Amino acid sequence: MRGMKAAALLLAGSMALAACASDEDDSASGGSSESSSASGDLRIGLAYDTGGRGDKSFNDSAYAGVEAAIASLGGEVQELSPNDDASNRPELLTQLAEQGFDPVIAVGFAYGDIISDIAADFPDTTFAIIDSTGVDLGEGNVTGLQFAANEGSFLAGVAAALKSTTNYVGFVGGVETPLIQSFEAGFAAGAEAAKPGITVDVKYISPAGDFSGFSDPARGQIVAQGIFDAGADIVYHAAGGSGTGVFEAAAASGKRAIGVDSDQYQTVDDPAQQAVIMTSMLKRVDNAVEAFITDFSEGNVEGGTDITNDLETEGVGLSYSGGFIDDIKTQIDEFAQQIIDGEIEVPTAP
């Protein structure tokens, strides 16, 4: 099995997510789509997080990993998206397993509460879950694909603080959950480390349990605009599809924003939004998914375990598209090395 160092998780190169916009309407509305490449035995099931494919972020990155694996190994993928209130998540995993897709990949921590039950019903199917654990579920056929998002967010905080001229930056979270709070905690810690005393304004779009905060750009824009109006000149979002609203607010205010998961400078369609994205905190979901599928194809998946992707494995980091933070790369790299060396312990909670 590939080790936790995950050599395949390289940050170089573009995310190549442009193809992810196709079939957006179908998958995002709760429908499904299927695509095939070269002939092969792989039949991959992909159950998306809220918003489905076309979010220019988390879901699209997962799809890019599947697409890359199919290009290399052959096979097909079946995609399913949750309904509006995401109440049908168990049915999505069940449907994929019943139809013989293997492996089945659950995109997002929201599947964490139900995946063990589905895995127990289908012991011969291999499951993976992104941003949640495969350990201590009572089943041996689930692998957790996790990311040290707090570490990548720390570097985003460093970048924001060093670039801020108002000493006031902001964070917009999609849903107030422990996972998204780890982004918040890392960002705030990084900003404080780079510029002690800086103000970090934190707002969430929706409370815990209400996953609409990941797919509501209009509300994302309102929340971000409030932070800009209060004095912030840079806002970092961890809000999935709602992040485009944060970019809209930054563009309207003449300020800057920081993207998440994918290199959003490369994935947004609107030039006005692209112009305000100074960097993105990369969570290389695409590489983690591709590596998992490759391991599966080689018979090297060990269920009941977690694979952690962090700064040391280059599973998280910052993008440099647009050249906006090229001048502070040395400082960013110094903080990153301190984290890797254990000299800085990044918090996981506010």
KEKE-3310 file (N, C-alpha, C; in steps of 0.2 Angstrom, whole numbers, plus 5000, padded with zeros to 4 digits):
npx = (5004:5002:5012:5010:5017:5014:5019:5014:5007:5009:5012:5014:5010:4994:4977:4968:4954:4944:4936:4927:4916:4906:4891:4886:4873:4865:4871:4872:4859:4855:4854:4862:4877:4886:4902:4914:4930:4944:4943:4941:4941:4938:4925:4920:4912:4905:4900:4894:4898:4887:4880:4886:4895:4904:4906:4918:4927:4929:4921:4923:4937:4938:4932:4941:4952:4947:4944:4957:4963:4955:4959:4972:4970:4959:4941:4926:4915:4902:4892:4884:4873:4869:4851:4842:4841:4850:4847:4847:4859:4863:4856:4862:4875:4871:4865:4875:4884:4875:4874:4886:4897:4914:4929:4919:4917:4915:4912:4916:4914:4902:4896:4901:4894:4886:4892:4898:4887:4883:4894:4894:4884:4888:4900:4910:4913:4924:4926:4929:4931:4931:4939:4935:4935:4941:4944:4940:4927:4921:4921:4930:4932:4933:4942:4949:4952:4961:4965:4977:4971:4971:4985:4988:4979:4985:4996:4989:4984:4996:5000:4989:4990:5003:5001:4990:4985:4977:4978:4968:4959:4948:4938:4927:4917:4908:4899:4897:4906:4917:4927:4927:4930:4943:4950:4948:4954:4968:4970:4968:4979:4990:4989:4991:5004:5012:5009:5008:4994:4985:4969:4957:4942:4929:4916:4902:4892:4881:4874:4880:4874:4866:4868:4867:4875:4886:4883:4877:4880:4875:4872:4885:4891:4885:4889:4903:4904:4900:4911:4921:4916:4917:4931:4940:4953:4956:4949:4947:4940:4931:4921:4915:4904:4899:4909:4911:4903:4910:4921:4914:4910:4923:4927:4918:4921:4934:4944:4953:4953:4955:4955:4950:4953:4954:4965:4958:4960:4962:4951:4939:4926:4924:4932:4933:4931:4942:4953:4954:4958:4970:4977:4976:4971:4977:4970:4974:4964:4961:4973:4974:4963:4965:4977:4972:4963:4972:4979:4969:4967:4978:4977:4981:4975:4972:4959:4950:4958:4967:4973:4984:4986:4997:5007:5020:5019:5015:5002:4994:4994:4999:4993:5001:4997:4994:5003:5003:5007:5020:5031:5032:5035:5047:5045:5033:5037:5047:5039:5031:5041:5045:5033:5033:5045:5041:5042:5032:5016:5001:4985:4970:4957:4947)
npy = (4994:5011:5022:5034:5045:5047:5049:5052:5064:5077:5095:5102:5108:5110:5110:5105:5105:5109:5101:5097:5104:5099:5091:5097:5102:5090:5082:5090:5092:5081:5070:5057:5053:5045:5040:5034:5028:5021:5003:4993:4985:4992:4999:5013:5020:5036:5046:5062:5077:5090:5100:5094:5089:5102:5113:5120:5117:5107:5095:5094:5093:5080:5072:5075:5067:5054:5054:5056:5043:5034:5038:5033:5019:5014:5010:5015:5027:5030:5043:5051:5063:5071:5075:5090:5092:5083:5071:5059:5052:5039:5031:5034:5028:5015:5012:5013:5003:4992:4991:4986:4994:4997:5002:5012:5029:5040:5057:5068:5073:5072:5060:5052:5048:5038:5028:5017:5008:5006:5000:4988:4981:4978:4969:4965:4975:4989:5004:5021:5036:5053:5066:5060:5047:5030:5021:5011:5009:4997:4990:4982:4987:5001:5015:5030:5045:5058:5075:5087:5100:5111:5114:5118:5129:5137:5142:5149:5159:5165:5171:5179:5188:5194:5201:5209:5226:5233:5226:5218:5204:5191:5176:5165:5152:5138:5129:5127:5116:5104:5100:5111:5121:5118:5123:5136:5138:5135:5145:5157:5155:5155:5168:5176:5172:5177:5191:5197:5202:5205:5207:5194:5191:5181:5171:5161:5153:5144:5135:5121:5105:5111:5110:5118:5129:5126:5128:5140:5153:5166:5169:5167:5178:5189:5187:5188:5201:5209:5207:5213:5226:5229:5231:5222:5217:5206:5190:5173:5159:5144:5136:5128:5127:5140:5149:5156:5167:5174:5178:5186:5197:5201:5206:5216:5225:5229:5222:5207:5189:5172:5156:5139:5121:5118:5125:5139:5151:5146:5139:5146:5154:5168:5182:5193:5188:5180:5189:5193:5183:5179:5168:5150:5138:5123:5107:5092:5083:5077:5070:5062:5054:5048:5041:5032:5024:5019:5011:5002:4996:4988:4980:4984:4990:4994:4991:4999:5009:5025:5037:5050:5066:5079:5094:5088:5078:5084:5086:5096:5114:5129:5139:5147:5154:5167:5175:5183:5181:5178:5186:5184:5171:5165:5168:5161:5148:5146:5146:5134:5124:5125:5119:5106:5102:5101:5112:5121:5119:5116:5122:5113:5116:5131)
npz = (5000:4997:5006:5020:5017:5004:4990:4978:4979:4973:4972:4961:4945:4936:4941:4932:4931:4922:4915:4924:4924:4916:4914:4925:4929:4930:4939:4951:4954:4960:4952:4942:4933:4920:4915:4903:4900:4892:4889:4904:4920:4931:4941:4947:4960:4965:4977:4979:4989:4997:4984:4973:4958:4949:4958:4958:4967:4981:4977:4964:4963:4969:4958:4948:4952:4951:4937:4932:4937:4929:4916:4917:4921:4915:4914:4922:4929:4941:4946:4959:4968:4983:4988:4991:5005:5009:5014:5008:5008:5013:5004:4992:4994:4996:4984:4974:4979:4978:4964:4960:4960:4963:4969:4981:4984:4996:4996:5007:5025:5030:5027:5036:5047:5043:5035:5040:5043:5030:5024:5032:5027:5015:5014:5005:4997:4993:5002:5003:5012:5011:5021:5033:5045:5044:5054:5068:5065:5066:5055:5041:5029:5025:5021:5027:5020:5024:5028:5033:5035:5043:5044:5030:5030:5040:5033:5024:5032:5036:5023:5021:5032:5030:5018:5021:5022:5031:5043:5046:5044:5037:5039:5031:5035:5028:5035:5052:5059:5067:5057:5048:5057:5060:5049:5051:5064:5060:5051:5058:5068:5059:5054:5066:5070:5059:5060:5074:5084:5074:5068:5066:5059:5061:5053:5050:5037:5039:5053:5063:5056:5046:5030:5020:5019:5011:4998:4994:4987:4987:5000:5005:4999:5006:5019:5018:5013:5024:5032:5025:5024:5038:5039:5034:5023:5016:5014:5018:5013:5018:5011:5001:4987:4990:4990:4979:4981:4990:4983:4974:4983:4987:4974:4972:4982:4980:4986:4992:4991:4997:4991:4991:4993:4979:4966:4964:4957:4945:4942:4942:4933:4930:4925:4934:4946:4947:4947:4960:4968:4978:4982:4985:4997:4995:4995:4991:4986:4974:4970:4981:4980:4967:4970:4979:4971:4962:4971:4975:4963:4962:4972:4984:4995:5012:5022:5036:5040:5040:5029:5030:5023:5023:5026:5025:5016:5006:5003:5007:5004:4997:4983:4969:4958:4947:4953:4965:4977:4976:4981:4994:4996:5002:5016:5018:5015:5025:5037:5034:5034:5048:5053:5048:5054:5067:5075:5076:5082:5075:5079:5080:5083:5087)
capx = (5000:5006:5013:5007:5021:5010:5024:5010:5003:5013:5008:5016:5005:4987:4972:4965:4947:4940:4931:4923:4909:4901:4885:4885:4866:4863:4874:4871:4852:4853:4854:4868:4879:4891:4906:4919:4936:4947:4940:4944:4936:4936:4919:4920:4906:4907:4895:4897:4895:4882:4881:4888:4900:4903:4907:4924:4931:4930:4918:4927:4944:4937:4931:4947:4956:4944:4945:4964:4964:4952:4963:4978:4969:4953:4936:4920:4913:4895:4892:4878:4873:4863:4846:4843:4843:4856:4844:4847:4866:4863:4853:4867:4880:4868:4864:4882:4886:4871:4875:4892:4903:4919:4927:4914:4920:4910:4915:4914:4913:4894:4895:4904:4889:4882:4896:4899:4881:4882:4900:4893:4879:4892:4907:4914:4914:4929:4924:4934:4928:4936:4938:4933:4940:4940:4946:4936:4920:4918:4921:4937:4932:4933:4948:4948:4957:4961:4970:4979:4968:4974:4992:4988:4976:4990:5000:4984:4984:5002:4999:4984:4993:5009:4998:4985:4987:4973:4979:4961:4957:4942:4937:4920:4916:4902:4895:4901:4907:4924:4931:4928:4933:4950:4952:4948:4960:4974:4971:4969:4985:4995:4989:4994:5011:5015:5008:5005:4989:4981:4962:4954:4935:4926:4909:4899:4886:4875:4876:4881:4868:4863:4874:4866:4881:4891:4880:4873:4884:4872:4873:4892:4893:4882:4893:4909:4903:4900:4918:4925:4913:4920:4938:4945:4955:4957:4945:4948:4934:4931:4913:4913:4902:4897:4915:4910:4900:4915:4924:4910:4911:4929:4927:4914:4924:4941:4948:4956:4950:4959:4951:4951:4953:4957:4967:4952:4962:4962:4944:4933:4925:4923:4938:4933:4933:4949:4957:4954:4960:4977:4980:4971:4974:4976:4969:4975:4959:4962:4979:4973:4958:4969:4982:4968:4960:4977:4981:4964:4968:4984:4976:4985:4971:4971:4954:4950:4964:4967:4979:4984:4989:4999:5012:5026:5018:5013:4995:4991:4999:4996:4994:5005:4994:4993:5009:5001:5011:5027:5036:5032:5036:5052:5042:5029:5041:5050:5034:5030:5047:5044:5027:5035:5050:5038:5043:5026:5011:4995:4979:4964:4951:4948)
capy = (5000:5018:5025:5040:5050:5049:5053:5055:5070:5083:5101:5105:5107:5113:5105:5102:5104:5112:5096:5095:5108:5096:5087:5100:5102:5084:5079:5094:5092:5075:5065:5054:5053:5040:5041:5028:5029:5015:4998:4991:4982:4997:5002:5017:5024:5042:5050:5069:5081:5094:5104:5090:5092:5109:5117:5123:5116:5101:5089:5094:5090:5072:5070:5075:5062:5049:5055:5054:5036:5031:5039:5029:5012:5012:5009:5019:5030:5032:5049:5053:5069:5072:5079:5097:5092:5078:5066:5052:5050:5032:5028:5035:5023:5009:5011:5012:4996:4987:4991:4983:4998:4995:5005:5017:5034:5045:5064:5073:5071:5071:5053:5048:5045:5032:5024:5010:5004:5003:4995:4982:4978:4976:4968:4963:4982:4993:5010:5026:5042:5059:5070:5057:5041:5023:5018:5010:5009:4990:4987:4983:4989:5008:5019:5037:5049:5064:5080:5092:5107:5116:5116:5122:5135:5141:5146:5154:5164:5169:5175:5185:5193:5198:5205:5214:5233:5235:5222:5215:5199:5187:5169:5163:5145:5136:5126:5127:5110:5103:5100:5118:5125:5117:5128:5143:5138:5136:5152:5162:5154:5158:5176:5179:5170:5181:5198:5197:5207:5206:5205:5189:5191:5174:5171:5155:5154:5141:5132:5114:5102:5114:5109:5123:5134:5124:5128:5146:5159:5173:5170:5168:5185:5194:5186:5191:5208:5211:5207:5218:5232:5230:5234:5217:5218:5199:5185:5166:5155:5136:5136:5125:5131:5147:5153:5161:5173:5177:5181:5192:5202:5204:5210:5222:5229:5230:5218:5201:5183:5166:5151:5133:5115:5118:5132:5142:5155:5142:5135:5151:5156:5175:5186:5198:5184:5177:5194:5195:5177:5180:5162:5146:5133:5117:5101:5088:5078:5074:5066:5057:5049:5044:5036:5027:5020:5015:5006:4997:4992:4984:4975:4986:4994:4991:4994:5001:5013:5032:5040:5057:5070:5085:5098:5084:5074:5089:5084:5102:5119:5135:5140:5153:5156:5174:5179:5188:5180:5176:5190:5182:5164:5163:5168:5155:5141:5145:5143:5127:5120:5124:5115:5100:5100:5101:5118:5124:5114:5120:5120:5110:5119:5138)
capz = (5000:4997:5013:5022:5014:4998:4986:4972:4981:4971:4971:4954:4939:4936:4944:4926:4933:4918:4912:4929:4924:4912:4918:4932:4931:4931:4946:4956:4956:4963:4947:4941:4926:4920:4909:4902:4896:4889:4892:4910:4924:4936:4941:4953:4963:4968:4980:4981:4995:4995:4978:4968:4953:4947:4963:4957:4973:4984:4973:4957:4964:4969:4952:4944:4954:4948:4930:4931:4938:4923:4911:4917:4922:4911:4918:4922:4935:4942:4950:4962:4972:4988:4987:4993:5012:5010:5018:5005:5008:5014:4998:4987:4994:4995:4976:4971:4980:4975:4957:4959:4959:4968:4976:4982:4987:4999:4996:5013:5032:5031:5026:5042:5052:5040:5030:5043:5042:5023:5023:5035:5023:5008:5016:4999:4993:4997:5003:5005:5014:5012:5027:5039:5047:5042:5059:5073:5063:5067:5048:5039:5022:5024:5022:5027:5016:5028:5026:5038:5032:5048:5042:5025:5032:5043:5028:5021:5037:5035:5017:5022:5037:5027:5013:5023:5024:5036:5049:5048:5039:5039:5038:5030:5035:5026:5040:5058:5061:5069:5052:5045:5062:5059:5044:5055:5069:5057:5048:5064:5071:5055:5054:5072:5070:5055:5062:5081:5086:5069:5069:5062:5059:5059:5052:5047:5033:5042:5059:5062:5054:5041:5026:5014:5019:5007:4992:4994:4985:4989:5007:5006:4997:5011:5025:5016:5012:5031:5035:5021:5027:5044:5038:5032:5016:5013:5017:5016:5013:5017:5011:4996:4982:4992:4990:4973:4984:4994:4978:4972:4988:4986:4968:4973:4987:4978:4991:4990:4994:4997:4989:4995:4990:4972:4964:4962:4952:4938:4941:4942:4926:4930:4926:4939:4952:4946:4948:4967:4971:4978:4983:4987:5001:4991:4998:4985:4985:4967:4970:4986:4976:4962:4973:4982:4966:4960:4976:4974:4957:4963:4978:4990:5000:5018:5025:5043:5041:5038:5026:5031:5018:5026:5023:5024:5010:5000:5002:5007:5003:4994:4976:4967:4952:4947:4956:4970:4984:4975:4985:5001:4996:5007:5023:5019:5015:5032:5042:5032:5037:5055:5055:5046:5059:5073:5079:5076:5082:5072:5082:5076:5085:5089)
cpx = (5004:5006:5010:5011:5018:5014:5020:5007:5008:5009:5009:5011:4998:4983:4968:4958:4942:4934:4926:4916:4904:4897:4884:4878:4863:4865:4872:4864:4850:4853:4861:4870:4885:4895:4911:4925:4938:4944:4944:4939:4934:4930:4919:4914:4908:4901:4897:4894:4890:4884:4884:4894:4898:4904:4913:4929:4932:4927:4922:4934:4943:4936:4937:4952:4953:4945:4953:4966:4961:4956:4969:4976:4963:4947:4930:4919:4905:4895:4884:4878:4868:4857:4847:4844:4848:4853:4845:4854:4866:4861:4858:4873:4878:4867:4870:4884:4882:4872:4882:4898:4907:4926:4922:4917:4915:4914:4913:4913:4906:4892:4897:4899:4885:4886:4897:4893:4881:4888:4898:4888:4882:4899:4912:4916:4919:4926:4930:4929:4933:4934:4935:4937:4937:4941:4941:4928:4917:4918:4928:4938:4931:4940:4947:4954:4956:4966:4971:4977:4970:4981:4992:4984:4981:4994:4996:4984:4990:5002:4995:4987:4999:5006:4993:4988:4983:4974:4972:4960:4951:4942:4929:4920:4909:4897:4899:4901:4915:4929:4933:4932:4941:4954:4953:4953:4967:4975:4972:4976:4991:4995:4993:5002:5015:5015:5004:5000:4984:4974:4960:4946:4932:4919:4907:4893:4880:4878:4877:4874:4865:4868:4873:4871:4886:4889:4876:4878:4881:4873:4880:4894:4890:4887:4900:4909:4903:4907:4922:4922:4916:4927:4943:4947:4956:4953:4946:4942:4935:4924:4911:4910:4900:4903:4915:4907:4905:4919:4921:4910:4917:4930:4924:4917:4931:4946:4951:4953:4955:4954:4953:4950:4957:4961:4962:4954:4961:4955:4938:4932:4925:4930:4939:4934:4940:4954:4958:4957:4967:4981:4974:4974:4972:4975:4969:4970:4960:4968:4978:4968:4961:4973:4978:4965:4966:4979:4976:4965:4974:4983:4980:4981:4970:4965:4954:4956:4963:4973:4978:4988:4991:5004:5018:5025:5016:5006:4991:4996:4995:4998:4998:5002:4993:4999:5008:5005:5018:5032:5037:5033:5041:5049:5037:5032:5045:5045:5032:5035:5046:5038:5030:5040:5047:5039:5037:5020:5004:4989:4974:4958:4952:4949)
cpy = (5006:5020:5032:5046:5052:5053:5055:5061:5076:5089:5104:5103:5110:5108:5102:5100:5106:5107:5095:5099:5104:5091:5090:5100:5096:5081:5083:5094:5085:5069:5061:5054:5048:5041:5035:5031:5022:5009:4995:4988:4986:5000:5006:5021:5030:5046:5057:5071:5086:5099:5100:5093:5098:5114:5121:5122:5109:5095:5089:5091:5082:5069:5070:5069:5055:5049:5053:5047:5032:5032:5035:5021:5010:5011:5014:5022:5032:5038:5050:5059:5069:5076:5086:5097:5087:5072:5059:5050:5042:5028:5028:5029:5016:5007:5009:5005:4991:4986:4988:4987:4997:4997:5010:5022:5039:5052:5068:5069:5069:5064:5049:5045:5039:5027:5017:5006:5001:4998:4988:4978:4975:4975:4967:4970:4986:5000:5015:5032:5048:5064:5067:5050:5034:5018:5017:5011:5002:4986:4987:4984:4996:5011:5026:5040:5056:5069:5085:5099:5112:5118:5120:5129:5140:5145:5151:5160:5169:5173:5181:5190:5197:5202:5210:5221:5236:5232:5219:5210:5195:5180:5168:5155:5143:5133:5125:5120:5109:5103:5107:5122:5123:5121:5135:5143:5139:5143:5157:5161:5157:5165:5179:5178:5175:5189:5198:5203:5208:5204:5200:5189:5184:5174:5164:5157:5150:5137:5124:5110:5104:5114:5114:5128:5132:5126:5134:5152:5166:5174:5171:5175:5190:5193:5189:5198:5212:5212:5212:5225:5234:5232:5229:5219:5211:5194:5178:5163:5147:5135:5133:5129:5138:5151:5158:5167:5177:5181:5187:5198:5205:5209:5217:5227:5232:5227:5212:5195:5177:5160:5145:5127:5114:5125:5135:5148:5152:5139:5140:5153:5164:5178:5190:5194:5182:5183:5196:5189:5177:5173:5157:5141:5126:5111:5096:5082:5074:5069:5060:5051:5045:5039:5030:5022:5016:5009:5000:4993:4987:4979:4977:4991:4991:4995:4995:5005:5020:5033:5047:5061:5077:5089:5093:5080:5078:5088:5091:5108:5125:5135:5146:5156:5164:5178:5183:5187:5177:5180:5188:5174:5161:5163:5162:5148:5140:5143:5136:5122:5119:5119:5108:5097:5099:5106:5122:5119:5118:5118:5117:5112:5126:5138)
cpz = (5000:5004:5014:5019:5007:4993:4980:4973:4979:4970:4964:4949:4940:4939:4938:4928:4928:4915:4917:4928:4920:4916:4924:4934:4933:4938:4952:4958:4959:4958:4947:4934:4926:4914:4909:4898:4893:4893:4898:4914:4930:4935:4947:4954:4966:4970:4983:4987:4992:4989:4972:4963:4950:4952:4963:4963:4975:4979:4967:4958:4965:4962:4947:4946:4951:4940:4928:4932:4932:4917:4911:4917:4918:4916:4917:4929:4935:4947:4953:4967:4977:4985:4991:5001:5014:5014:5015:5004:5009:5007:4993:4988:4993:4987:4973:4972:4977:4967:4955:4958:4965:4966:4975:4986:4989:5000:5002:5019:5033:5030:5032:5047:5050:5036:5034:5042:5035:5022:5026:5031:5016:5010:5011:4995:4997:4996:5005:5007:5015:5018:5033:5040:5045:5048:5065:5071:5064:5060:5046:5032:5020:5025:5022:5024:5019:5026:5032:5036:5037:5046:5036:5026:5036:5038:5024:5026:5037:5029:5018:5027:5033:5021:5015:5025:5029:5043:5051:5042:5041:5036:5037:5030:5032:5031:5047:5061:5063:5063:5049:5051:5062:5054:5048:5060:5066:5054:5053:5067:5066:5054:5060:5072:5065:5057:5069:5082:5080:5070:5064:5063:5056:5058:5048:5043:5037:5048:5058:5061:5048:5035:5020:5014:5014:4999:4991:4993:4987:4996:5009:5004:5003:5017:5024:5016:5019:5034:5031:5023:5033:5044:5036:5025:5012:5017:5014:5017:5014:5017:5004:4990:4984:4992:4984:4976:4987:4989:4975:4977:4988:4980:4969:4978:4986:4983:4988:4994:4993:4996:4993:4991:4984:4971:4961:4957:4945:4937:4940:4935:4925:4930:4932:4946:4952:4948:4956:4971:4972:4979:4984:4992:4997:4996:4992:4985:4979:4967:4975:4983:4971:4965:4976:4977:4963:4965:4976:4968:4957:4969:4984:4995:5006:5022:5033:5045:5039:5034:5026:5026:5022:5023:5021:5018:5004:4999:5003:5006:5000:4986:4974:4961:4952:4949:4961:4976:4982:4979:4992:5002:5001:5014:5023:5019:5022:5037:5040:5035:5044:5057:5053:5051:5066:5078:5080:5076:5080:5076:5077:5078:5087:5096)
residu = (MET:ARG:GLY:MET:LYS:ALA:ALA:ALA:LEU:LEU:LEU:ALA:GLY:SER:MET:ALA:LEU:ALA:ALA:CYS:ALA:SER:ASP:GLU:ASP:ASP:SER:ALA:SER:GLY:GLY:SER:SER:GLU:SER:SER:SER:ALA:SER:GLY:ASP:LEU:ARG:ILE:GLY:LEU:ALA:TYR:ASP:THR:GLY:GLY:ARG:GLY:ASP:LYS:SER:PHE:ASN:ASP:SER:ALA:TYR:ALA:GLY:VAL:GLU:ALA:ALA:ILE:ALA:SER:LEU:GLY:GLY:GLU:VAL:GLN:GLU:LEU:SER:PRO:ASN:ASP:ASP:ALA:SER:ASN:ARG:PRO:GLU:LEU:LEU:THR:GLN:LEU:ALA:GLU:GLN:GLY:PHE:ASP:PRO:VAL:ILE:ALA:VAL:GLY:PHE:ALA:TYR:GLY:ASP:ILE:ILE:SER:ASP:ILE:ALA:ALA:ASP:PHE:PRO:ASP:THR:THR:PHE:ALA:ILE:ILE:ASP:SER:THR:GLY:VAL:ASP:LEU:GLY:GLU:GLY:ASN:VAL:THR:GLY:LEU:GLN:PHE:ALA:ALA:ASN:GLU:GLY:SER:PHE:LEU:ALA:GLY:VAL:ALA:ALA:ALA:LEU:LYS:SER:THR:THR:ASN:TYR:VAL:GLY:PHE:VAL:GLY:GLY:VAL:GLU:THR:PRO:LEU:ILE:GLN:SER:PHE:GLU:ALA:GLY:PHE:ALA:ALA:GLY:ALA:GLU:ALA:ALA:LYS:PRO:GLY:ILE:THR:VAL:ASP:VAL:LYS:TYR:ILE:SER:PRO:ALA:GLY:ASP:PHE:SER:GLY:PHE:SER:ASP:PRO:ALA:ARG:GLY:GLN:ILE:VAL:ALA:GLN:GLY:ILE:PHE:ASP:ALA:GLY:ALA:ASP:ILE:VAL:TYR:HIS:ALA:ALA:GLY:GLY:SER:GLY:THR:GLY:VAL:PHE:GLU:ALA:ALA:ALA:ALA:SER:GLY:LYS:ARG:ALA:ILE:GLY:VAL:ASP:SER:ASP:GLN:TYR:GLN:THR:VAL:ASP:ASP:PRO:ALA:GLN:GLN:ALA:VAL:ILE:MET:THR:SER:MET:LEU:LYS:ARG:VAL:ASP:ASN:ALA:VAL:GLU:ALA:PHE:ILE:THR:ASP:PHE:SER:GLU:GLY:ASN:VAL:GLU:GLY:GLY:THR:ASP:ILE:THR:ASN:ASP:LEU:GLU:THR:GLU:GLY:VAL:GLY:LEU:SER:TYR:SER:GLY:GLY:PHE:ILE:ASP:ASP:ILE:LYS:THR:GLN:ILE:ASP:GLU:PHE:ALA:GLN:GLN:ILE:ILE:ASP:GLY:GLU:ILE:GLU:VAL:PRO:THR:ALA:PRO)
# end
